[in-house]
Amino acid sequence: MAKTAGIVLIGNEILSGKVTDANAAYLCRELRQLGVDVRRITVIPDEVDLIAASVGEFSRSFDLVFTSGGVGPTHDDVTIEGVARAFGTRAVRHPDLVRLLDGFYNGVLTEARLRMAEVPDGAELYWAGSLRFPAVVMGNVHVLPGVPEIFRQKFEALKERFRESPFHLCCVFVSIGESILADHLNAVLLGHPELMLGSYPEFSNTEYKVKVTLESKDKVYLDRAVEDLLGRLPDGSLVRIER
Amino acid sequence: MAKTAGIVLIGNEILSGKVTDANAAYLCRELRQLGVDVRRITVIPDEVDLIAASVGEFSRSFDLVFTSGGVGPTHDDVTIEGVARAFGTRAVRHPDLVRLLDGFYNGVLTEARLRMAEVPDGAELYWAGSLRFPAVVMGNVHVLPGVPEIFRQKFEALKERFRESPFHLCCVFVSIGESILADHLNAVLLGHPELMLGSYPEFSNTEYKVKVTLESKDKVYLDRAVEDLLGRLPDGSLVRIER
């Protein structure tokens, strides 16, 4: 079984359409390449109770959880408090972060700035790679900032911790429509119940009508399923294969 | 109170990073313009039980629910079945859709094609605008296809049904950082507790450091809050205002 992950995006700006999130799509691609199975994404407002409920549920349901957004010094940055409540604890100032901020702000530490030194009580700091500011990890929950360049920097620094055995993927492009293809796909699944099989129609594509994706962590199993599908396709309906 | 909405994206291809969803961002922008408050987005795999659980929870929690994806003739198209279960019912063939498909496929109706005639028992069909294929609506749940151009076509045809009183928005761009701005924002919120107030820092922008968004359905309330904020900003820190 692949390790599972859940992603919690926190931010009114996404829900109100002011900002198009880029972090979830990036993280899905990265985690897939690492062999991790993303099972769910949720996007919620900057509200402590909702963050606590979502993070708690995700932490119990998945091996790894990543949050994006809601860390910073202003009133709408309530992710740390929400994650703390999800674990039945509270936010506390971490002495290492206070020292770091003290250096960054030349000793001028206001209450607002000190909010950025807060972590859920019991959280760990990961000083991986070239990070100037560490990543905050509470249990299996990795707290990442919403700003895409910093989100990626932090994930890049951490990502080798999450590497698993890879997924193997094969894409088969066909010139027949989904309603004809459906029976062949069902037959393939009957013989290969563990196969991850996707079917994606294109309506304004002149090269092919459907892209079929076959995936497995077991290369031999995948190859057999691909052979099975190719053997079933009507003559002339295969456009190309991509491995 | 604004009408609330929840969005359920259904598709392994999004979670596995093969496809970047465009429907949620589009729908968030559109619904905001219509005056509707999107409260949550969830992205889940093509699994009947998960769809039923998510759609059921969203249908009870929000005024309007929109699903994207998982409608079609193949094994991974299980949204109709999931929505049906969310309402404690089952999928049935709708005679109007059978007739429509019969015309579309010149009378050659396979089992796979007939799956596209299925709706949750009790669902309504909305033949709005120039739609060739109607939208399926079960209770407050609007079932939309995942393919972006068709998703938009269907939403466009339906959208006037959802129009509410509008949100009024004012963006204030400032040259001071969030950690200085935070106290002013807190003061504005203290005097205007119903204000929707966002603070979005930019780290590689030479024009401004933070974009502050102030929003309300009450124009007079918004204007007062904006005046309050402007009066509090340190001299020379205002870059520009966008209404």
Interface residues (C-beta under 8 A of the other chain):
Chain A: L9 N12 E13 I14 L15 S16 G17 K18 V19 T20 D21 A24 A25 C28 R29 E30 L31 R32 Q33 D37 V38 R39 R40 I41 T42 V43 I44 P45 G72 P73 T74 H75 D76 Y105 T110 E111 A112 R113 R115 M116 V147 E149 I150 F167 E178 S179 I180 L181 A182 D183 L185 N186 L189 M196 L197 G198 S199 Y200 P201 F203 S204 T213 E215
Chain B: L9 N12 E13 I14 L15 S16 G17 K18 V19 T20 D21 A24 A25 C28 R29 E30 L31 R32 Q33 D37 V38 R39 R40 I41 T42 V43 I44 P45 G72 P73 T74 H75 D76 Y105 T110 E111 A112 R113 R115 M116 V147 E149 I150 F167 E178 S179 I180 L181 A182 D183 L185 N186 L189 M196 L197 G198 S199 Y200 P201 F203 S204 T213 E215
